[in-house]
Amino acid sequence: MSATPASFEAALLSLDLPEPVGDDLNEAEFLNHVNQVWSICERFDLQTEIWRGRILRCIRDREKHQGQGQSGGFLQWLREQDISKSHAYGLIQLADSADGLVREGNLDPTCVNNFSKQAFLATAKAAPAVQQLISAAANGGQQINRHQVKRLHDEFTSVTSDLLPEEVRQRTQDQLLPAKTVAPLVKELSRLPREQQEQLRRELAAAPELDTVKATTQIARSLAKAQDAALALQTVQNHQQELDLDKALQEAQDLELLGVMAEMLRHAQQVEQSAKRLHQSWQRLGQLHECVWLEGSSTSHLCRLLETLDSLSGRPVQVPLSTSSSQGCLQLEITSSGD
């Protein structure tokens, strides 16, 4: 049986935390007691936020109906309640999810209290078939946490995803492969181009074993990371006619260097981004340095400070490597095609 609002509020008022310095409970009993209290608070928080989302949606929709410029508008109301726009729309989305689950006939509205907040949010994002399974459990009085939602999501994904070969799906359904290991593979495969998906699927079909699933997941993850970093690198994009990224990554995979390649490209991306930011800051520093110099050239202490900053605003840029002068400094020569 799910808790009614009245009984739920009564439970909230009668919360009893264990004594943190007491010795009557062992660690497992203490944590179990704390987790029970936490789950009650979380379910109360869920109901509160769903209703706040409904209130905000009501105010927003009224403004849409009346048109912009009406008194008591949505944004004005948010300012008065000290609620950010992003938080408000997050609450509205939560309310929409709750109403959607109820409207589709999956969830008894009186059983929302059987969810933790995180479990409910995860359920709202899950596939319809997973939502039905979870809602049925909640309607039957079962307390739903995010671990249960994740488990059901993994099981459903692992036996239904078209990204997996039939051999892997069947072995997962027969419980020969753990769903919690197969589900991350689906996520990583979804990030790859179709050609790479097909290649990895063929390898999985040939050896649908646990070790192959784990290795393929790592390969797919490294491929996705490497491709994302390479596509974000302007240096690579400027030479894309001379490069075949897919073949380069395949060669790295053949040499078992795919993980190293992904990390290398990530650091290259960081260097490129840092260099662009450094150039912009260095140019602005030089402009400000010159402005202060023109106005304060007759001063003594100000001029001394400006002279000290010459090492950062001039050429080359000299950056101390530590607070100790014995450690030396890093010298950077900044030039651009426009110089």
DRENKEMI-676117 format. One record per atom (N, C-alpha, C): residue in three letters; x, y, z. Coordinates in steps of 0.001 Angstrom, whole numbers, padded with zeros to 6 digits, always signed. Example, Ala and Ser with C-alpha at 12.3 -4.5 7.8 and 13.67 -1.06 7.14 Angstrom:
DRENKEMI-676117
ALA+013190-005690+007800 ALA+012300-004500+007800 ALA+013200-003300+007800 SER+012850-002250+007080 SER+013670-001060+007140 SER+012900+000030+007870 
end
This chain:
DRENKEMI-676117
MET+000848-001196+000000 MET+000000+000000+000000 MET+000875+001233+000000 SER+000517+002239-000828 SER+001270+003485-000826 SER+000766+004383+000283 ALA+001648+005276+000703 ALA+001301+006167+001810 ALA+000395+007279+001332 THR-000621+007611+002120 THR-001463+008768+001828 THR-000730+010022+002249 PRO-001098+011223+001700 PRO-000431+012450+002114 PRO-000427+012663+003610 ALA-001567+012333+004279 ALA-001646+012557+005716 ALA-000672+011656+006463 SER-000647+010358+006102 SER+000254+009441+006788 SER+001699+009749+006461 PHE+001912+010236+005248 PHE+003275+010585+004851 PHE+003795+011768+005658 GLU+002961+012798+005821 GLU+003364+013949+006627 GLU+003570+013544+008074 ALA+002754+012623+008565 ALA+002926+012150+009940 ALA+004272+011450+010094 ALA+004637+010663+009069 ALA+005941+009989+009113 ALA+007075+010995+009111 LEU+006899+012084+008352 LEU+007930+013116+008286 LEU+008108+013801+009632 LEU+006991+014050+010311 LEU+007049+014734+011606 LEU+007636+013846+012694 SER+007547+012549+012499 SER+008026+011635+013538 SER+009386+011023+013204 LEU+010115+011666+012311 LEU+011433+011143+011949 LEU+012327+011052+013180 ASP+013089+009975+013250 ASP+013948+009755+014411 ASP+015322+009314+013917 LEU+016320+010181+014093 LEU+017668+009850+013670 LEU+018391+009097+014777 PRO+019266+008171+014402 PRO+020050+007465+015432 PRO+021069+008409+016065 GLU+021493+008086+017264 GLU+022487+008896+017959 GLU+023856+008687+017299 PRO+024473+009760+016738 PRO+025730+009584+015997 PRO+026878+009058+016851 VAL+026839+009318+018165 VAL+027944+008866+019021 VAL+027553+007634+019842 GLY+026379+007080+019560 GLY+025927+005911+020310 GLY+026611+004649+019847 ASP+026723+003671+020705 ASP+027374+002402+020384 ASP+026389+001246+020293 ASP+025082+001554+020379 ASP+024092+000484+020380 ASP+023821-000060+018991 LEU+024259+000645+017937 LEU+024066+000190+016561 LEU+025424-000041+015900 ASN+025528-001131+015141 ASN+026753-001304+014365 ASN+026668-000437+013110 GLU+027716-000409+012312 GLU+027778+000503+011167 GLU+026666+000228+010162 ALA+026412-001057+009881 ALA+025376-001420+008905 ALA+023990-000989+009396 GLU+023706-001209+010680 GLU+022401-000826+011243 GLU+022250+000688+011248 PHE+023333+001395+011583 PHE+023288+002866+011601 PHE+022970+003415+010209 LEU+023687+002921+009190 LEU+023471+003405+007823 LEU+022084+003040+007311 ASN+021589+001873+007655 ASN+020249+001479+007241 ASN+019193+002412+007828 HIS+019368+002771+009111 HIS+018434+003692+009766 HIS+018472+005060+009094 VAL+019672+005558+008841 VAL+019826+006864+008193 VAL+019222+006856+006792 ASN+019445+005763+006038 ASN+018922+005675+004671 ASN+017398+005675+004655 GLN+016779+005049+005637 GLN+015317+005042+005712 GLN+014776+006455+005920 VAL+015396+007196+006815 VAL+014968+008580+007059 VAL+015196+009431+005817 TRP+016335+009212+005168 TRP+016656+009993+003963 TRP+015617+009752+002871 SER+015204+008501+002708 SER+014247+008186+001641 SER+012905+008860+001888 ILE+012497+008973+003163 ILE+011241+009665+003480 ILE+011346+011137+003093 CYS+012470+011766+003446 CYS+012673+013181+003092 CYS+012694+013372+001583 GLU+013298+012414+000887 GLU+013424+012534-000557 GLU+012055+012434-001232 ARG+011197+011560-000725 ARG+009862+011423-001313 ARG+009013+012662-001026 PHE+009176+013233+000155 PHE+008466+014467+000472 PHE+008939+015591-000450 ASP+010259+015643-000686 ASP+010835+016649-001577 ASP+010309+016474-002998 LEU+010143+015227-003433 LEU+009621+014960-004773 LEU+008216+015521-004934 GLN+007318+015230-003995 GLN+005950+015737-004072 GLN+005937+017265-004094 THR+006766+017871-003253 THR+006819+019337-003192 THR+007252+019921-004529 GLU+008293+019350-005122 GLU+008816+019910-006368 GLU+007875+019669-007536 ILE+007168+018541-007551 ILE+006171+018311-008599 ILE+005098+019402-008539 TRP+004612+019690-007341 TRP+003574+020720-007217 TRP+004119+022105-007514 ARG+005354+022390-007150 ARG+005943+023668-007530 ARG+006040+023787-009042 GLY+006377+022679-009700 GLY+006426+022691-011156 GLY+005064+022956-011768 ARG+004033+022367-011190 ARG+002671+022604-011689 ARG+002260+024066-011500 ILE+002633+024636-010357 ILE+002323+026059-010109 ILE+003020+026939-011141 LEU+004302+026674-011349 LEU+005069+027476-012312 LEU+004522+027314-013723 ARG+004128+026101-014067 ARG+003549+025861-015400 ARG+002245+026619-015562 CYS+001461+026679-014502 CYS+000194+027410-014529 CYS+000430+028899-014786 ILE+001410+029466-014085 ILE+001725+030893-014259 ILE+002265+031151-015661 ARG+003141+030289-016125 ARG+003702+030448-017469 ARG+002632+030360-018545 ASP+001742+029378-018429 ASP+000710+029186-019445 ASP-000293+030340-019454 ARG-000551+030897-018283 ARG-001463+032047-018228 ARG-000856+033239-018981 GLU+000436+033447-018785 GLU+001087+034548-019492 GLU+001063+034313-021000 LYS+001283+033036-021417 LYS+001213+032724-022843 LYS-000171+033040-023398 HIS-001196+032720-022610 HIS-002576+032943-023051 HIS-002885+034441-023157 GLN-002383+035225-022197 GLN-002681+036652-022169 GLN-001757+037465-023063 GLY-000587+036903-023386 GLY+000375+037646-024178 GLY+001404+038325-023293 GLN+002501+038736-023906 GLN+003584+039381-023167 GLN+003154+040739-022638 GLY+003854+041181-021595 GLY+003618+042522-021070 GLY+002526+042611-020032 GLN+001905+041476-019677 GLN+000849+041512-018683 GLN+001458+041613-017284 SER+000751+042272-016382 SER+001219+042385-015013 SER+001227+041019-014360 GLY+002170+040812-013430 GLY+002266+039513-012769 GLY+002766+038434-013691 GLY+003627+038793-014667 GLY+004128+037829-015631 GLY+005030+036782-014995 PHE+005364+035783-015810 PHE+006114+034625-015346 PHE+007476+035018-014787 LEU+008266+035762-015544 LEU+009611+036137-015099 LEU+009564+037031-013866 GLN+008572+037916-013814 GLN+008433+038776-012638 GLN+008129+037934-011399 TRP+007286+036940-011567 TRP+006953+036073-010441 TRP+008183+035303-009965 LEU+009004+034850-010919 LEU+010235+034139-010555 LEU+011168+035046-009755 ARG+011285+036301-010180 ARG+012153+037241-009452 ARG+011643+037458-008029 GLU+010356+037579-007876 GLU+009782+037811-006546 GLU+009995+036604-005635 GLN+010013+035394-006224 GLN+010201+034180-005430 GLN+011665+033764-005352 ASP+012546+034552-005997 ASP+013985+034263-006011 ASP+014268+032872-006586 ILE+013653+032602-007746 ILE+013837+031332-008452 ILE+014467+031626-009805 SER+015535+030938-010133 SER+016171+031142-011427 SER+015307+030547-012539 LYS+015482+031061-013734 LYS+014693+030584-014867 LYS+014988+029117-015158 SER+016275+028732-015085 SER+016644+027339-015363 SER+016040+026391-014329 HIS+016039+026817-013051 HIS+015446+025976-012005 HIS+013947+025853-012213 ALA+013317+026958-012605 ALA+011873+026943-012832 ALA+011496+025970-013936 TYR+012221+026015-015043 TYR+011897+025116-016153 TYR+012238+023663-015814 GLY+013228+023457-014926 GLY+013504+022109-014454 GLY+012340+021556-013654 LEU+011735+022408-012818 LEU+010567+021984-012038 LEU+009362+021723-012948 ILE+009198+022568-013958 ILE+008099+022366-014908 ILE+008271+021039-015640 GLN+009505+020737-016013 GLN+009772+019465-016687 GLN+009457+018286-015779 LEU+009776+018422-014492 LEU+009454+017367-013534 LEU+007943+017170-013443 ALA+007195+018275-013375 ALA+005733+018185-013315 ALA+005173+017556-014586 ASP+005734+017935-015734 ASP+005290+017344-016998 ASP+005528+015838-017004 SER+006688+015434-016482 SER+007010+014000-016433 SER+006029+013256-015543 ALA+005732+013838-014373 ALA+004792+013198-013451 ALA+003419+013067-014087 ASP+002950+014140-014688 ASP+001614+014106-015304 ASP+001584+013165-016498 GLY+002727+013084-017221 GLY+002795+012179-018365 GLY+002691+010723-017945 LEU+003397+010364-016870 LEU+003331+008983-016380 LEU+001914+008622-015947 VAL+001245+009555-015315 VAL-000132+009305-014861 VAL-001088+009275-016048 ARG-000890+010225-016970 ARG-001793+010343-018114 ARG-001755+009104-019002 GLU-000567+008506-019147 GLU-000447+007313-019978 GLU-001059+006085-019307 GLY-001494+006265-018070 GLY-002148+005166-017366 GLY-001206+004207-016683 ASN+000094+004548-016662 ASN+001064+003639-016058 ASN+001098+003762-014539 LEU+000987+004988-014042 LEU+001243+005230-012625 LEU-000003+005761-011921 ASP-000330+005124-010806 ASP-001398+005622-009932 ASP-000885+006885-009246 PRO-001579+008020-009392 PRO-001068+009273-008810 PRO-000846+009202-007305 THR-001537+008316-006632 THR-001342+008198-005178 THR-000070+007422-004837 CYS+000589+006865-005865 CYS+001772+006039-005612 CYS+003081+006767-005897 VAL+002997+008055-006186 VAL+004219+008823-006447 VAL+005142+008786-005238 ASN+004553+008749-004035 ASN+005363+008727-002814 ASN+006211+007466-002682 ASN+005955+006475-003520 ASN+006761+005260-003456 ASN+008106+005412-004159 PHE+008314+006553-004821 PHE+009567+006823-005514 PHE+010459+007715-004667 SER+011774+007495-004761 SER+012703+008535-004341 SER+012747+009568-005469 LYS+013228+010751-005181 LYS+013257+011807-006192 LYS+014107+011396-007388 GLN+015311+010870-007121 GLN+016210+010487-008207 GLN+015630+009333-009015 ALA+014946+008421-008348 ALA+014329+007307-009064 ALA+013218+007799-009987 PHE+012458+008769-009528 PHE+011368+009287-010339 PHE+011917+010003-011578 LEU+012955+010812-011383 LEU+013554+011515-012515 LEU+014107+010511-013528 ALA+014744+009451-013040 ALA+015284+008436-013940 ALA+014172+007707-014676 THR+013068+007437-013988 THR+011930+006769-014619 THR+011338+007625-015732 ALA+011245+008924-015485 ALA+010678+009832-016484 ALA+011504+009850-017767 LYS+012804+009556-017664 LYS+013685+009576-018833 LYS+013804+008203-019485 ALA+013261+007190-018849 ALA+013422+005819-019339 ALA+012501+005534-020526 ALA+012784+004439-021196 ALA+011941+004004-022316 ALA+010542+003647-021806 PRO+009509+003792-022649 PRO+008131+003498-022207 PRO+007964+002113-021588 ALA+008629+001110-022152 ALA+008492-000242-021606 ALA+009062-000320-020194 VAL+010167+000389-019952 VAL+010771+000416-018618 VAL+009855+001180-017656 GLN+009272+002259-018132 GLN+008336+003023-017300 GLN+007168+002144-016848 GLN+006676+001311-017734 GLN+005560+000432-017383 GLN+005953-000552-016289 LEU+007146-001132-016401 LEU+007611-002080-015395 LEU+007756-001414-014028 ILE+008352-000218-014030 ILE+008597+000478-012762 ILE+007281+000952-012159 SER+006406+001490-013007 SER+005117+001970-012505 SER+004297+000843-011916 ALA+004358-000319-012539 ALA+003616-001470-012015 ALA+004126-001850-010630 ALA+005447-001791-010450 ALA+006011-002113-009141 ALA+005603-001074-008105 ALA+005632+000211-008496 ALA+005233+001280-007576 ALA+003752+001181-007242 ASN+002919+000865-008234 ASN+001484+000720-007988 ASN+001191-000433-007030 GLY+002103-001429-007010 GLY+001918-002556-006116 GLY+002434-002304-004712 GLY+002924-001069-004470 GLY+003375-000720-003131 GLY+004866-000838-002910 GLN+005610-001209-003954 GLN+007049-001360-003786 GLN+007730+000007-003749 GLN+008717+000172-002863 GLN+009492+001402-002801 GLN+010545+001368-003913 ILE+010596+002416-004723 ILE+011461+002444-005897 ILE+012625+003389-005640 ASN+013851+002875-005786 ASN+015032+003732-005707 ASN+015739+003749-007057 ARG+016732+004613-007183 ARG+017383+004789-008493 ARG+018153+003545-008925 HIS+018611+002735-007969 HIS+019336+001520-008334 HIS+018413+000523-009023 GLN+017149+000449-008559 GLN+016187-000438-009207 GLN+015864+000047-010622 VAL+015732+001367-010776 VAL+015444+001924-012095 VAL+016592+001622-013048 LYS+017802+001816-012571 LYS+018979+001555-013420 LYS+019054+000079-013804 ARG+018771-000802-012837 ARG+018821-002235-013128 ARG+017818-002607-014208 LEU+016587-002130-014089 LEU+015569-002437-015092 LEU+015911-001824-016442 HIS+016452-000605-016405 HIS+016856+000046-017654 HIS+017964-000753-018341 ASP+018944-001194-017564 ASP+020042-001977-018137 ASP+019536-003282-018728 GLU+018652-003955-018012 GLU+018119-005227-018498 GLU+017344-005040-019798 PHE+016525-004000-019850 PHE+015726-003752-021054 PHE+016630-003403-022233 THR+017578-002505-021997 THR+018482-002066-023064 THR+019298-003226-023613 SER+019764-004090-022720 SER+020672-005166-023114 SER+020008-006261-023929 VAL+018700-006378-023851 VAL+018018-007441-024608 VAL+017203-006882-025777 THR+017193-005569-025955 THR+016373-004996-027037 THR+017150-004117-028012 SER+018326-003625-027642 SER+019024-002644-028475 SER+019486-003247-029802 ASP+019184-002551-030893 ASP+019624-002982-032225 ASP+021117-002762-032426 LEU+021756-002029-031514 LEU+023194-001801-031636 LEU+024001-003038-031272 LEU+023350-004003-030620 LEU+024018-005236-030220 LEU+023689-006356-031199 PRO+024637-007256-031440 PRO+024307-008419-032269 PRO+023335-009331-031530 GLU+022603-010104-032283 GLU+021593-010994-031697 GLU+022217-011951-030696 GLU+023460-012391-030960 GLU+024122-013339-030070 GLU+024296-012754-028662 VAL+024637-011474-028580 VAL+024826-010833-027276 VAL+023482-010620-026589 ARG+022483-010184-027350 ARG+021154-009963-026749 ARG+020598-011266-026175 GLN+020758-012363-026934 GLN+020208-013640-026487 GLN+020932-014149-025246 ARG+022253-014010-025214 ARG+023016-014479-024058 ARG+022705-013633-022822 THR+022399-012349-023036 THR+022016-011495-021909 THR+020646-011908-021382 GLN+019726-012193-022306 GLN+018387-012628-021902 GLN+018449-013959-021148 ASP+019394-014814-021536 ASP+019565-016113-020864 ASP+020401-015988-019599 GLN+020755-014740-019249 GLN+021531-014444-018032 GLN+022926-015056-018068 LEU+023462-015236-019285 LEU+024842-015683-019442 LEU+025794-014489-019487 LEU+025231-013318-019782 LEU+025989-012070-019732 LEU+025248-011112-018802 PRO+025953-010417-017909 PRO+025275-009500-016983 PRO+024823-008220-017679 ALA+023585-007857-017466 ALA+023032-006663-018112 ALA+023792-005403-017713 LYS+024275-005339-016475 LYS+024977-004139-016016 LYS+026297-003940-016744 THR+026823-005001-017368 THR+028049-004897-018159 THR+027741-004628-019624 VAL+026642-005170-020114 VAL+026280-005005-021523 VAL+025709-003614-021796 ALA+024935-003053-020857 ALA+024284-001759-021076 ALA+025273-000636-021378 PRO+026422-000524-020671 PRO+027383+000535-021022 PRO+027917+000402-022454 LEU+027986-000825-022963 LEU+028426-001031-024338 LEU+027462-000376-025319 VAL+026172-000499-025060 VAL+025163+000128-025930 VAL+025360+001644-025949 LYS+025585+002220-024785 LYS+025791+003667-024689 LYS+026990+004109-025518 GLU+028103+003363-025420 GLU+029312+003753-026146 GLU+029159+003520-027648 LEU+028508+002445-028042 LEU+028292+002191-029467 LEU+027437+003280-030110 SER+026483+003820-029352 SER+025582+004842-029904 SER+026331+006124-030277 ARG+027528+006310-029750 ARG+028306+007525-030016 ARG+029157+007405-031283 LEU+029186+006212-031883 LEU+030095+005962-033006 LEU+029369+006025-034352 PRO+030116+006318-035437 PRO+029530+006242-036780 PRO+029101+004816-037098 ARG+028187+004684-038041 ARG+027602+003378-038364 ARG+028672+002366-038784 GLU+029666+002793-039567 GLU+030686+001863-040050 GLU+031458+001232-038886 GLN+031816+002045-037906 GLN+032532+001521-036754 GLN+031628+000642-035898 GLN+030350+000997-035803 GLN+029400+000152-035080 GLN+029343-001240-035706 GLU+029268-001288-037037 GLU+029158-002564-037738 GLU+030396-003425-037494 GLN+031567-002802-037532 GLN+032798-003553-037320 GLN+032833-004172-035923 LEU+032476-003382-034912 LEU+032496-003886-033543 LEU+031398-004926-033319 ARG+030271-004760-034000 ARG+029197-005759-033878 ARG+029648-007114-034423 ARG+030374-007072-035543 ARG+030865-008331-036121 ARG+031819-009040-035155 GLU+032675-008263-034509 GLU+033613-008858-033561 GLU+032878-009439-032353 LEU+031834-008746-031914 LEU+031033-009248-030787 LEU+030284-010519-031167 ALA+029739-010541-032367 ALA+028984-011715-032806 ALA+029883-012943-032898 ALA+031137-012724-033276 ALA+032079-013835-033407 ALA+032493-014399-032054 ALA+032482-013547-031022 ALA+032885-014004-029680 ALA+032047-013290-028627 PRO+030781-013696-028458 PRO+029877-013012-027518 PRO+030146-013398-026063 GLU+031357-013178-025616 GLU+031764-013538-024268 GLU+031935-012277-023417 LEU+032007-012460-022103 LEU+032115-011327-021185 LEU+033376-010515-021441 ASP+034506-011167-021646 ASP+035756-010444-021884 ASP+035676-009621-023160 THR+035017-010161-024180 THR+034867-009425-025444 THR+033984-008208-025253 VAL+032909-008355-024472 VAL+032024-007218-024194 VAL+032783-006104-023484 LYS+033565-006465-022466 LYS+034327-005455-021724 LYS+035362-004775-022622 ALA+036078-005576-023421 ALA+037110-005008-024294 ALA+036486-004115-025360 THR+035370-004545-025920 THR+034705-003750-026957 THR+034153-002444-026389 THR+033663-002489-025166 THR+033184-001263-024512 THR+034312-000259-024378 GLN+035495-000728-023969 GLN+036641+000159-023821 GLN+037088+000711-025165 ILE+037083-000136-026186 ILE+037459+000322-027530 ILE+036483+001384-028026 ALA+035194+001117-027861 ALA+034179+002074-028320 ALA+034301+003388-027559 ARG+034559+003311-026258 ARG+034710+004525-025453 ARG+035918+005341-025922 SER+037041+004672-026170 SER+038250+005370-026619 SER+038059+005958-028017 LEU+037391+005200-028897 LEU+037110+005714-030240 LEU+036261+006981-030178 ALA+035222+006956-029348 ALA+034332+008113-029238 ALA+035070+009320-028672 LYS+035880+009094-027636 LYS+036644+010191-027046 LYS+037632+010776-028053 ALA+038309+009900-028790 ALA+039292+010369-029765 ALA+038623+011162-030883 GLN+037506+010667-031368 GLN+036807+011371-032445 GLN+036263+012713-031975 ASP+035699+012758-030777 ASP+035174+014023-030249 ASP+036295+015058-030120 ALA+037456+014620-029588 ALA+038577+015544-029417 ALA+039122+016002-030761 ALA+039224+015067-031717 ALA+039765+015417-033035 ALA+038847+016395-033770 LEU+037543+016181-033669 LEU+036598+017075-034336 LEU+036583+018460-033708 ALA+036953+018544-032421 ALA+036999+019841-031740 ALA+038324+020565-031961 LEU+039312+019881-032544 LEU+040622+020487-032776 LEU+040627+021255-034095 GLN+040813+022555-034020 GLN+040883+023360-035233 GLN+042098+022974-036065 THR+043184+022588-035387 THR+044402+022166-036085 THR+044122+020972-036990 VAL+043341+020005-036497 VAL+042993+018835-037302 VAL+042027+019215-038419 GLN+041047+020056-038105 GLN+040066+020452-039116 GLN+040708+021220-040269 ASN+041749+021990-039974 ASN+042434+022754-041016 ASN+043233+021863-041957 HIS+043444+020612-041555 HIS+044207+019679-042389 HIS+043383+018439-042714 GLN+042073+018556-042687 GLN+041233+017373-042861 GLN+041338+016762-044254 GLN+041702+017568-045253 GLN+041847+017012-046599 GLN+043079+016126-046706 GLU+044045+016337-045819 GLU+045275+015560-045845 GLU+045199+014358-044905 LEU+044168+014288-044083 LEU+044082+013265-043057 LEU+042907+012331-043297 ASP+043060+011102-042881 ASP+041955+010142-042828 ASP+041859+009705-041369 LEU+041019+010381-040607 LEU+040934+010153-039169 LEU+040523+008725-038851 ASP+039555+008192-039592 ASP+039080+006835-039316 ASP+040200+005815-039468 LYS+041004+005967-040540 LYS+042092+005011-040755 LYS+043200+005193-039717 ALA+043431+006456-039321 ALA+044444+006710-038292 ALA+044044+006048-036981 LEU+042770+006153-036642 LEU+042289+005534-035403 LEU+042304+004013-035514 GLN+042036+003483-036707 GLN+042091+002035-036905 GLN+043510+001522-036715 GLU+044486+002274-037246 GLU+045884+001880-037066 GLU+046280+001931-035593 ALA+045811+002955-034886 ALA+046094+003048-033454 ALA+045459+001870-032712 GLN+044257+001470-033135 GLN+043589+000323-032515 GLN+044364-000956-032774 ASP+044856-001131-034009 ASP+045624-002329-034345 ASP+046895-002427-033502 LEU+047480-001285-033164 LEU+048704-001255-032365 LEU+048413-001203-030865 GLU+047115-001285-030509 GLU+046678-001212-029112 GLU+047102+000112-028469 LEU+047006+001170-029262 LEU+047360+002512-028793 LEU+046153+003448-028788 LEU+044968+002876-028877 LEU+043778+003704-029006 LEU+043560+004578-027769 GLY+043752+004003-026588 GLY+043589+004783-025363 GLY+044595+005906-025271 VAL+045841+005606-025656 VAL+046889+006639-025656 VAL+046560+007731-026665 MET+046065+007331-027833 MET+045692+008301-028861 MET+044564+009213-028375 ALA+043570+008646-027695 ALA+042467+009452-027192 ALA+042967+010474-026177 GLU+043856+010043-025294 GLU+044399+010974-024294 GLU+045260+012040-024960 MET+046040+011650-025974 MET+046881+012610-026690 MET+046035+013699-027356 LEU+044958+013287-028009 LEU+044093+014251-028678 LEU+043387+015158-027668 ARG+043051+014610-026505 ARG+042425+015431-025471 ARG+043390+016513-024979 HIS+044652+016136-024771 HIS+045633+017126-024344 HIS+045918+018132-025455 ALA+045907+017670-026697 ALA+046097+018591-027820 ALA+044971+019621-027867 GLN+043762+019170-027588 GLN+042619+020080-027542 GLN+042796+021111-026438 GLN+043287+020683-025282 GLN+043508+021604-024167 GLN+044596+022617-024493 VAL+045671+022159-025159 VAL+046747+023076-025544 VAL+046233+024117-026532 GLU+045475+023674-027515 GLU+044943+024594-028522 GLU+044024+025640-027883 GLN+043118+025188-027021 GLN+042201+026114-026357 GLN+042943+027067-025432 SER+043940+026547-024703 SER+044708+027390-023788 SER+045510+028440-024559 ALA+046051+028045-025717 ALA+046834+028991-026525 ALA+045954+030131-027032 LYS+044735+029808-027428 LYS+043820+030858-027900 LYS+043466+031819-026767 ARG+043172+031259-025597 ARG+042845+032117-024453 ARG+044047+032951-024028 LEU+045240+032338-024074 LEU+046460+033071-023713 LEU+046677+034248-024655 HIS+046492+034033-025938 HIS+046700+035109-026910 HIS+045732+036264-026675 GLN+044478+035938-026401 GLN+043483+036982-026147 GLN+043821+037770-024876 SER+044194+037056-023808 SER+044524+037727-022550 SER+045797+038548-022685 TRP+046764+038025-023414 TRP+048031+038739-023617 TRP+047812+040035-024399 GLN+046974+039980-025431 GLN+046674+041196-026196 GLN+045981+042238-025316 ARG+045011+041788-024531 ARG+044284+042721-023673 ARG+045196+043287-022588 LEU+046081+042469-022040 LEU+047040+042942-021044 LEU+047928+044030-021625 GLY+048395+043828-022848 GLY+049236+044835-023483 GLY+048509+046153-023672 GLN+047233+046090-024060 GLN+046447+047319-024243 GLN+046272+048070-022927 LEU+045956+047344-021868 LEU+045759+047963-020563 LEU+047079+048495-020003 HIS+048133+047750-020215 HIS+049460+048162-019753 HIS+049840+049496-020393 GLU+049610+049607-021689 GLU+049942+050852-022408 GLU+049078+052013-021920 CYS+047789+051730-021665 CYS+046878+052774-021198 CYS+047334+053339-019851 VAL+047687+052457-018917 VAL+048135+052908-017596 VAL+049464+053639-017707 TRP+050346+053166-018577 TRP+051661+053797-018750 TRP+051529+055235-019254 LEU+050620+055444-020194 LEU+050437+056794-020749 LEU+049948+057771-019694 GLU+049123+057300-018780 GLU+048569+058183-017751 GLU+049467+058290-016519 GLY+050279+057267-016269 GLY+051042+057254-015012 GLY+052537+057220-015192 SER+053030+057678-016337 SER+054468+057610-016593 SER+055284+058509-015689 SER+054640+059477-015039 SER+055381+060401-014166 SER+055444+059907-012720 THR+054819+058757-012443 THR+054804+058224-011072 THR+055996+057279-010881 SER+056322+057002-009634 SER+057468+056132-009364 SER+057041+054697-009048 HIS+056181+054546-008057 HIS+055779+053200-007657 HIS+054927+052518-008717 LEU+054055+053295-009351 LEU+053218+052725-010413 LEU+054084+052272-011579 CYS+055071+053098-011916 CYS+055967+052730-013020 CYS+056761+051470-012696 ARG+057144+051341-011432 ARG+057880+050144-011032 ARG+057010+048891-011185 LEU+055736+049014-010840 LEU+054815+047885-011013 LEU+054652+047541-012492 LEU+054535+048571-013319 LEU+054390+048351-014754 LEU+055631+047681-015340 GLU+056800+048087-014853 GLU+058039+047481-015333 GLU+058114+046008-014940 THR+057587+045703-013749 THR+057568+044312-013300 THR+056684+043458-014205 LEU+055564+044043-014665 LEU+054629+043316-015524 LEU+055069+043246-016977 ASP+056168+043928-017311 ASP+056686+043874-018690 ASP+056971+042436-019116 SER+057382+041600-018149 SER+057730+040220-018499 SER+056520+039424-018971 LEU+055311+039877-018596 LEU+054090+039182-019014 LEU+053415+039846-020205 SER+053582+041161-020345 SER+052899+041872-021425 SER+053772+042048-022666 GLY+055075+041782-022528 GLY+055975+041997-023662 GLY+056256+040728-024437 ARG+057350+040770-025190 ARG+057788+039616-025971 ARG+059258+039365-025683 PRO+059638+038133-025336 PRO+058746+036988-025094 PRO+058047+037103-023742 VAL+056969+036345-023574 VAL+056306+036269-022281 VAL+057146+035372-021375 GLN+057410+035846-020170 GLN+058213+035075-019224 GLN+057371+034794-017974 VAL+057138+033520-017706 VAL+056290+033106-016593 VAL+057132+032329-015592 PRO+057210+032782-014326 PRO+057967+032034-013315 PRO+057366+030645-013117 LEU+058226+029639-012999 LEU+057748+028274-012803 LEU+057431+027988-011342 SER+057927+028810-010424 SER+057626+028637-009012 SER+057936+029937-008296 THR+057728+029971-006989 THR+058040+031164-006194 THR+059535+031329-006007 SER+060282+030289-006325 SER+061732+030358-006183 SER+062361+030729-007514 SER+063188+031758-007514 SER+063824+032202-008751 SER+064788+031163-009303 SER+065256+030242-008438 SER+066199+029221-008889 SER+065550+028207-009827 GLN+064232+028153-009805 GLN+063510+027213-010666 GLN+063409+027704-012105 GLY+063826+028963-012354 GLY+063775+029501-013700 GLY+062378+029930-014111 CYS+062223+030202-015398 CYS+060917+030639-015906 CYS+060667+030050-017274 LEU+059428+030068-017652 LEU+058993+029591-018962 LEU+058903+030774-019903 GLN+059547+030690-021049 GLN+059514+031761-022036 GLN+058646+031346-023222 LEU+057706+032205-023570 LEU+056801+031949-024685 LEU+056875+033095-025680 GLU+057097+032767-026926 GLU+057090+033780-027987 GLU+055733+033732-028667 ILE+054930+034786-028492 ILE+053579+034812-029053 ILE+053588+035605-030343 THR+053240+034965-031419 THR+053126+035616-032722 THR+051827+035143-033367 SER+051360+035900-034322 SER+050176+035491-035088 SER+050360+035945-036519 SER+049560+035394-037414 SER+049714+035724-038831 SER+049436+037192-039106 GLY+048724+037833-038162 GLY+048414+039248-038342 GLY+049494+040176-037847 ASP+050526+039626-037152 ASP+051589+040455-036606 ASP+052562+040901-037683 
end
